[in-house]
Amino acid sequence: MTFTNVARPVSSNPGVIASMPRPPADPRALGEDPARIRATIARAPLFAALSISAIEDITNRITVRKVPVGSAVVAQDEPGDAMFIIMTGRVKVVMFGESGREVTLSLLRAGDSFGEMSLFDQGPRSAHCLAVEPTTLLSLTRDELMRHIQAHPRTAINLVSEMARRLRRADETIAQLALCDVNERLIHRLVGLAREEGASSPDGLVVRRRPTQQELANMIGSCRETISRAFNQLARDGLIIPRGRSLVVTPALIERSEKKKAA
């Protein structure tokens, strides 16, 4: 099938800044403050606890790329020769079935990284990565990453830890699909979203941008109609509180989720 909204990583689209030839592009030429870039790298879990010299080394190796909303950073099955760190915006990692059905594997935010796997096994990209907001990315090629690791091996340890974390999360997702019903999967996803991006309030954790019911269905492998019934029941029970475009996840729902995990 053809995805009309999936753009290639190197594009003639003027809204996309592709990776520049070496030497790395000066971020200031692209309107980005090098101090902000360094701060983004330092905050990223993948580069946690690195020395100042290591952060500076990565900063000097990256290029900056801007992706408009709705465009792709990478497309499934294409060769992968770079990894990315999100500076601003959000990216969703998705796969499409032959019927066009979308499954959302993860939603990535500022500081998150993606695309590392292809750099190590040199296989094709395993999923589409689409910008759901105007997004600024820091791009690091395979060759530059390997040169950095040779000089700063601590980064390799961080990479292995990140891969292990993702494998654990994948195992958890597989277990939920096999063992949990739609209601349990929906509760787990809502609590996960609240913990990832929720702000504290007297009533619970507030998710500022409430996902649509179709987006929730894509996240947990269900259909919108089923999610609509389960979502509305949670609202009637007072376990979630829709407020305009936001959503409050109550302590009662979080406690219910924890009890399910413990069981």
One Martini backbone bead per residue (centre of mass of N, CA, C, O) as a GRO file, in nm:
protein
  263
    1MET     BB    1   0.102   0.031   0.010
    2THR     BB    2   0.031   0.384   0.024
    3PHE     BB    3   0.196   0.665   0.186
    4THR     BB    4   0.134   0.998   0.158
    5ASN     BB    5   0.259   1.091   0.463
    6VAL     BB    6   0.540   0.954   0.382
    7ALA     BB    7   0.848   1.067   0.423
    8ARG     BB    8   1.162   1.114   0.353
    9PRO     BB    9   1.445   1.197   0.518
   10VAL     BB   10   1.532   1.299   0.229
   11SER     BB   11   1.416   1.621   0.126
   12SER     BB   12   1.270   1.883  -0.076
   13ASN     BB   13   1.132   1.987   0.153
   14PRO     BB   14   1.154   2.297   0.311
   15GLY     BB   15   1.058   2.182   0.607
   16VAL     BB   16   1.319   2.002   0.567
   17ILE     BB   17   1.621   1.924   0.739
   18ALA     BB   18   1.883   1.777   0.635
   19SER     BB   19   2.158   1.619   0.639
   20MET     BB   20   2.476   1.719   0.646
   21PRO     BB   21   2.772   1.743   0.553
   22ARG     BB   22   3.082   1.709   0.621
   23PRO     BB   23   3.091   1.898   0.847
   24PRO     BB   24   2.909   1.989   1.085
   25ALA     BB   25   2.660   2.183   1.138
   26ASP     BB   26   2.588   2.492   1.239
   27PRO     BB   27   2.332   2.555   1.449
   28ARG     BB   28   2.315   2.866   1.403
   29ALA     BB   29   2.236   2.837   1.095
   30LEU     BB   30   1.946   2.700   1.212
   31GLY     BB   31   1.852   2.863   1.479
   32GLU     BB   32   2.035   2.727   1.706
   33ASP     BB   33   2.128   2.681   2.029
   34PRO     BB   34   2.396   2.521   2.159
   35ALA     BB   35   2.298   2.517   2.455
   36ARG     BB   36   2.031   2.366   2.397
   37ILE     BB   37   2.159   2.117   2.278
   38ARG     BB   38   2.323   2.034   2.522
   39ALA     BB   39   2.077   2.013   2.714
   40THR     BB   40   1.930   1.791   2.560
   41ILE     BB   41   2.152   1.577   2.582
   42ALA     BB   42   2.182   1.578   2.896
   43ARG     BB   43   1.865   1.490   2.942
   44ALA     BB   44   1.901   1.238   2.801
   45PRO     BB   45   1.894   0.913   2.894
   46LEU     BB   46   2.119   0.811   2.695
   47PHE     BB   47   2.323   1.058   2.833
   48ALA     BB   48   2.356   0.986   3.114
   49ALA     BB   49   2.638   1.076   3.302
   50LEU     BB   50   2.804   1.236   3.126
   51SER     BB   51   3.049   1.409   3.034
   52ILE     BB   52   3.126   1.713   2.918
   53SER     BB   53   3.304   1.609   2.685
   54ALA     BB   54   3.089   1.417   2.565
   55ILE     BB   55   2.872   1.625   2.507
   56GLU     BB   56   3.048   1.799   2.322
   57ASP     BB   57   3.105   1.581   2.113
   58ILE     BB   58   2.814   1.538   2.020
   59THR     BB   59   2.749   1.830   1.943
   60ASN     BB   60   2.974   1.826   1.707
   61ARG     BB   61   2.812   1.576   1.541
   62ILE     BB   62   2.554   1.705   1.490
   63THR     BB   63   2.238   1.756   1.338
   64VAL     BB   64   1.974   1.960   1.221
   65ARG     BB   65   1.613   1.886   1.221
   66LYS     BB   66   1.309   1.968   1.050
   67VAL     BB   67   0.962   1.866   1.115
   68PRO     BB   68   0.663   1.850   1.005
   69VAL     BB   69   0.356   1.794   1.047
   70GLY     BB   70   0.296   1.455   0.926
   71SER     BB   71   0.580   1.371   0.895
   72ALA     BB   72   0.862   1.182   0.829
   73VAL     BB   73   1.158   1.053   0.947
   74VAL     BB   74   1.085   0.748   0.903
   75ALA     BB   75   1.069   0.437   0.721
   76GLN     BB   76   0.973   0.140   0.677
   77ASP     BB   77   1.247  -0.062   0.546
   78GLU     BB   78   1.458   0.136   0.548
   79PRO     BB   79   1.748   0.252   0.572
   80GLY     BB   80   1.983   0.291   0.855
   81ASP     BB   81   2.214   0.588   0.945
   82ALA     BB   82   2.044   0.712   1.198
   83MET     BB   83   1.992   0.901   1.485
   84PHE     BB   84   1.758   1.041   1.740
   85ILE     BB   85   1.681   1.356   1.905
   86ILE     BB   86   1.446   1.522   2.083
   87MET     BB   87   1.394   1.864   2.126
   88THR     BB   88   1.112   1.913   1.982
   89GLY     BB   89   0.821   1.760   2.026
   90ARG     BB   90   0.657   1.478   1.850
   91VAL     BB   91   0.674   1.110   1.820
   92LYS     BB   92   0.548   0.838   1.637
   93VAL     BB   93   0.536   0.483   1.658
   94VAL     BB   94   0.456   0.289   1.364
   95MET     BB   95   0.223   0.052   1.220
   96PHE     BB   96   0.105  -0.118   0.918
   97GLY     BB   97  -0.134  -0.277   0.776
   98GLU     BB   98  -0.274  -0.399   0.489
   99SER     BB   99  -0.549  -0.232   0.566
  100GLY     BB  100  -0.425   0.033   0.736
  101ARG     BB  101  -0.381  -0.033   1.013
  102GLU     BB  102  -0.297   0.119   1.320
  103VAL     BB  103   0.002   0.094   1.532
  104THR     BB  104   0.103   0.215   1.841
  105LEU     BB  105   0.406   0.185   2.010
  106SER     BB  106   0.490   0.501   2.051
  107LEU     BB  107   0.547   0.811   2.243
  108LEU     BB  108   0.758   1.081   2.176
  109ARG     BB  109   0.976   1.309   2.344
  110ALA     BB  110   1.157   1.521   2.481
  111GLY     BB  111   1.475   1.335   2.493
  112ASP     BB  112   1.415   1.126   2.308
  113SER     BB  113   1.510   0.826   2.136
  114PHE     BB  114   1.587   0.702   1.794
  115GLY     BB  115   1.730   0.453   1.563
  116GLU     BB  116   1.960   0.260   1.684
  117MET     BB  117   1.927  -0.035   1.582
  118SER     BB  118   2.030   0.002   1.281
  119LEU     BB  119   2.330   0.074   1.367
  120PHE     BB  120   2.401  -0.233   1.462
  121ASP     BB  121   2.249  -0.436   1.239
  122GLN     BB  122   2.188  -0.292   0.955
  123GLY     BB  123   1.897  -0.277   0.933
  124PRO     BB  124   1.595  -0.198   0.888
  125ARG     BB  125   1.338  -0.035   0.958
  126SER     BB  126   1.070  -0.124   1.193
  127ALA     BB  127   0.933   0.171   1.158
  128HIS     BB  128   0.739   0.438   1.181
  129CYS     BB  129   0.821   0.800   1.208
  130LEU     BB  130   0.598   1.054   1.327
  131ALA     BB  131   0.500   1.378   1.325
  132VAL     BB  132   0.265   1.541   1.562
  133GLU     BB  133   0.464   1.781   1.553
  134PRO     BB  134   0.659   2.022   1.541
  135THR     BB  135   1.004   1.914   1.481
  136THR     BB  136   1.316   1.884   1.657
  137LEU     BB  137   1.626   1.736   1.554
  138LEU     BB  138   1.890   1.518   1.644
  139SER     BB  139   2.154   1.403   1.437
  140LEU     BB  140   2.324   1.070   1.425
  141THR     BB  141   2.546   0.896   1.284
  142ARG     BB  142   2.706   0.605   1.276
  143ASP     BB  143   2.996   0.708   1.245
  144GLU     BB  144   2.980   0.920   1.474
  145LEU     BB  145   2.904   0.728   1.702
  146MET     BB  146   3.154   0.543   1.687
  147ARG     BB  147   3.359   0.763   1.742
  148HIS     BB  148   3.247   0.841   2.015
  149ILE     BB  149   3.273   0.562   2.159
  150GLN     BB  150   3.579   0.537   2.140
  151ALA     BB  151   3.613   0.797   2.334
  152HIS     BB  152   3.311   0.717   2.491
  153PRO     BB  153   3.212   0.424   2.636
  154ARG     BB  154   2.969   0.502   2.819
  155THR     BB  155   2.757   0.516   2.590
  156ALA     BB  156   2.735   0.208   2.545
  157ILE     BB  157   2.605   0.146   2.817
  158ASN     BB  158   2.354   0.320   2.773
  159LEU     BB  159   2.253   0.168   2.524
  160VAL     BB  160   2.211  -0.107   2.658
  161SER     BB  161   2.009  -0.006   2.872
  162GLU     BB  162   1.797   0.096   2.671
  163MET     BB  163   1.743  -0.174   2.528
  164ALA     BB  164   1.649  -0.323   2.783
  165ARG     BB  165   1.408  -0.141   2.845
  166ARG     BB  166   1.258  -0.198   2.577
  167LEU     BB  167   1.232  -0.503   2.613
  168ARG     BB  168   1.061  -0.495   2.866
  169ARG     BB  169   0.829  -0.333   2.739
  170ALA     BB  170   0.764  -0.543   2.520
  171ASP     BB  171   0.694  -0.773   2.713
  172GLU     BB  172   0.460  -0.625   2.848
  173THR     BB  173   0.288  -0.588   2.594
  174ILE     BB  174   0.257  -0.885   2.519
  175ALA     BB  175   0.121  -0.971   2.783
  176GLN     BB  176  -0.128  -0.788   2.757
  177LEU     BB  177  -0.237  -0.901   2.488
  178ALA     BB  178  -0.262  -1.203   2.606
  179LEU     BB  179  -0.395  -1.140   2.923
  180CYS     BB  180  -0.561  -0.879   2.857
  181ASP     BB  181  -0.809  -0.678   2.845
  182VAL     BB  182  -0.920  -0.384   2.731
  183ASN     BB  183  -0.963  -0.245   3.003
  184GLU     BB  184  -0.677  -0.296   3.116
  185ARG     BB  185  -0.520  -0.161   2.884
  186LEU     BB  186  -0.646   0.117   2.916
  187ILE     BB  187  -0.561   0.174   3.203
  188HIS     BB  188  -0.258   0.147   3.161
  189ARG     BB  189  -0.233   0.377   2.947
  190LEU     BB  190  -0.352   0.611   3.115
  191VAL     BB  191  -0.147   0.589   3.344
  192GLY     BB  192   0.103   0.624   3.169
  193LEU     BB  193   0.036   0.907   3.061
  194ALA     BB  194   0.016   1.046   3.338
  195ARG     BB  195   0.316   0.984   3.422
  196GLU     BB  196   0.460   1.113   3.169
  197GLU     BB  197   0.253   1.408   3.143
  198GLY     BB  198   0.137   1.477   3.411
  199ALA     BB  199  -0.039   1.700   3.625
  200SER     BB  200  -0.094   1.811   3.922
  201SER     BB  201  -0.398   1.766   4.117
  202PRO     BB  202  -0.660   1.730   4.332
  203ASP     BB  203  -0.783   1.486   4.130
  204GLY     BB  204  -0.494   1.443   3.983
  205LEU     BB  205  -0.381   1.364   3.666
  206VAL     BB  206  -0.305   1.588   3.399
  207VAL     BB  207  -0.387   1.560   3.063
  208ARG     BB  208  -0.372   1.802   2.834
  209ARG     BB  209  -0.372   1.586   2.591
  210ARG     BB  210  -0.627   1.418   2.481
  211PRO     BB  211  -0.680   1.136   2.351
  212THR     BB  212  -0.820   0.981   2.122
  213GLN     BB  213  -0.995   0.697   2.069
  214GLN     BB  214  -0.823   0.611   1.827
  215GLU     BB  215  -0.549   0.639   1.960
  216LEU     BB  216  -0.603   0.433   2.184
  217ALA     BB  217  -0.658   0.196   1.997
  218ASN     BB  218  -0.372   0.199   1.866
  219MET     BB  219  -0.214   0.147   2.141
  220ILE     BB  220  -0.396  -0.140   2.227
  221GLY     BB  221  -0.536  -0.310   2.000
  222SER     BB  222  -0.814  -0.178   1.892
  223CYS     BB  223  -1.129  -0.032   1.877
  224ARG     BB  224  -1.317   0.248   1.899
  225GLU     BB  225  -1.582   0.129   2.009
  226THR     BB  226  -1.460  -0.019   2.252
  227ILE     BB  227  -1.323   0.228   2.379
  228SER     BB  228  -1.574   0.399   2.420
  229ARG     BB  229  -1.708   0.217   2.630
  230ALA     BB  230  -1.475   0.203   2.836
  231PHE     BB  231  -1.433   0.507   2.878
  232ASN     BB  232  -1.725   0.582   2.969
  233GLN     BB  233  -1.723   0.397   3.218
  234LEU     BB  234  -1.491   0.536   3.369
  235ALA     BB  235  -1.641   0.807   3.385
  236ARG     BB  236  -1.894   0.709   3.541
  237ASP     BB  237  -1.703   0.598   3.785
  238GLY     BB  238  -1.475   0.836   3.835
  239LEU     BB  239  -1.172   0.755   3.717
  240ILE     BB  240  -1.234   0.972   3.502
  241ILE     BB  241  -1.190   1.331   3.376
  242PRO     BB  242  -1.325   1.506   3.146
  243ARG     BB  243  -1.167   1.830   3.016
  244GLY     BB  244  -1.214   1.882   2.732
  245ARG     BB  245  -0.880   1.835   2.617
  246SER     BB  246  -0.863   1.694   2.886
  247LEU     BB  247  -0.735   1.463   3.154
  248VAL     BB  248  -0.831   1.291   3.450
  249VAL     BB  249  -0.637   1.087   3.661
  250THR     BB  250  -0.711   0.907   3.920
  251PRO     BB  251  -0.610   0.754   4.207
  252ALA     BB  252  -0.805   0.511   4.174
  253LEU     BB  253  -0.689   0.414   3.901
  254ILE     BB  254  -0.398   0.377   3.990
  255GLU     BB  255  -0.461   0.170   4.212
  256ARG     BB  256  -0.593  -0.038   4.029
  257SER     BB  257  -0.342  -0.087   3.854
  258GLU     BB  258  -0.155  -0.185   4.086
  259LYS     BB  259  -0.325  -0.431   4.169
  260LYS     BB  260  -0.302  -0.580   3.900
  261LYS     BB  261   0.004  -0.613   3.907
  262ALA     BB  262   0.024  -0.765   4.179
  263ALA     BB  263  -0.164  -1.008   4.073
   0.00000   0.00000   0.00000
